[in-house]
């Protein structure tokens, strides 16, 4: 039960991570999996890719396909809406951090 609740909570954190990095530079799935792992999020590709697709469908990310060594790799960057959502999430996270840090 706890794992399910934490997983649901962390989904929002993962989406903020994705927006943050996709704003800095184009990201792709395998890179994002490794980046998330460095922050303690051990999710599978089967979990990440639906998140990316959902964020794209919501207008937060835009996808660009590039040919990398003969394979098509999908890169994601934030849209204007994604940047606005990221800024709002940062503000809310900062307020929450200030409140719970004691």
C-alpha positions, 0 to 999 in steps of 0.5 A, spaced: 500 500 500 505 505 501 509 503 495 503 505 491 501 511 495 509 513 494 509 512 487 503 516 485 506 522 489 513 521 486 509 521 479 508 529 480 516 529 482 518 525 476 514 530 471 517 536 474 524 533 473 522 531 466 520 539 465 526 541 468 531 538 464 527 538 457 527 546 458 535 546 459 536 541 453 532 536 448 532 529 452 530 522 450 528 516 454 534 512 456 538 519 458 532 521 462 531 514 465 539 515 468 538 522 470 532 519 474 535 514 477 541 518 480 535 522 484 533 515 486 527 514 482 527 507 479 522 507 474 522 502 467 522 504 460 515 502 460 513 507 466 517 513 463 514 512 456 507 513 457 509 519 462 512 522 456 507 521 451 502 523 456 505 530 457 506 531 450 498 530 449 497 535 454 501 540 450 507 540 455 512 537 451 514 537 443 517 531 440 522 531 435 525 525 431 532 525 429 536 519 426 542 517 431 547 512 428 541 509 423 536 509 429 530 514 430 531 517 437 525 521 440 527 528 443 523 532 447 523 539 449 518 543 453 513 548 450 511 554 452 505 551 456 510 546 459 515 552 461 509 556 464 507 549 468 514 548 470 514 555 473 508 554 477 510 547 480 517 551 482 513 556 486 508 551 489 514 546 491 518 552 494 512 554 498 511 547 500 519 546 502 519 552 506 512 550 510 515 543 511 522 544 512 522 544 520 
